[in-house]
Amino acid sequence: MTVPLLHDPAYPRLKGFLIEATGLAYYADKDGDLASRVQGRISASGAAGAAAYLGLLQEEGVGGKELEALTAELTIGETYFFRHQELFDALRDLVLPDLIGRNQQRRRLRIWSAGCATGSEPYSLAMLLKREFATQLAGWEVDILGTDINRRFLANAREGRFEDWALRALSEELKQSCFSRAEKAWILAAQYREEVSFQYHNLVRDPFPSLVDGLLLAGGGARGAQHRDLQGLSPGECSGRGSVPETPARHRARRASVWHSARAAGPERAAGLVCTAPAGAQVRCGGSP
Ligand SMILES: C[S@@+](CC[C@H](N)C(=O)[O-])C[C@H]1O[C@@H](n2cnc3c(N)ncnc32)[C@H](O)[C@@H]1O
């Protein structure tokens, strides 16, 4: 059954505006899916059709309540702990040792999980750091920032409560040692939460978060990265300047499309940012840092 909105002459303009405002290019060739989600918001808002609804969105502007409500309908928060194991392997074997080596002087590591959904990804990073790098990072300042465009996901992330589904890739040992049980939920232990914070951020429009002092971009969904700090990098450039010899870990990193650059910072402000861009998002990070 086709959605009536698809026959509305203003639909293409509305669609263009939405993709531009959210970066959700995923919907570029999924009109049925997009239109049925938008239709629900048009009815709820009382707008007469696509043109009126577009007018409402434009009048409220970015950050307006209706665009936020619509974004909550459009975003897909699929995530679980250690999703894309090959990516975490590459972080553990190659990227993090490299960053830690380069940040020895400053003794600080700042990691950004961009498009973090309900938090499994930044918390997985915290677990990886605490369990595999505790000795190297003793006395260091470590911050992991999770950002997302969906405020409801962020509120859930801050709670640190998860259902079985989010833990499906974890071994029994990891579950038992990192979580406690509260009825049907799993509560992440405080030690894996204390260095993780969450903040609203739209990758398409907002400047890089101020805590960022370098750049590392990881994640197969990073296609279309257009931020100036991402320009000219090739997937697998894991040493920032391509000086790491070929190793099995480097192979894995390439397969995971790990992108890494310390270009913005220089050696003494070496990279401390991990950005796992959401699939289909056109990462642009507008404005100046
Ligand atoms: C499929 S989830 C991936 C979550 C996590 N990175 C992972 O791989 O497990 C994609 C997330 O990106 C977020 N997202 C989509 N467009 C975004 C944008 N323009 N700015 C920030 N977050 C965005 C969505 O809200 C969603 O939570």
The ligand as an ORCA input file, in Angstrom:
! r2SCAN-3c Opt
* xyz 0 1
  C      22.705      2.338     13.910
  S      23.055      3.397     15.290
  C      24.733      2.941     15.605
  C      25.109      3.029     17.064
  C      26.563      2.725     17.368
  N      27.459      3.663     16.708
  C      26.921      1.315     16.974
  O      27.524      1.116     15.908
  O      26.609      0.383     17.706
  C      23.219      4.986     14.456
  C      23.057      6.164     15.402
  O      23.439      7.358     14.714
  C      22.593      8.399     15.135
  N      22.607      9.475     14.116
  C      22.074      9.460     12.880
  N      22.265     10.634     12.262
  C      22.969     11.410     13.129
  C      23.460     12.738     13.072
  N      23.258     13.524     12.007
  N      24.129     13.210     14.140
  C      24.321     12.436     15.234
  N      23.861     11.191     15.359
  C      23.192     10.676     14.314
  C      21.240      7.739     15.284
  O      20.375      8.468     16.134
  C      21.632      6.374     15.862
  O      21.588      6.386     17.249
*
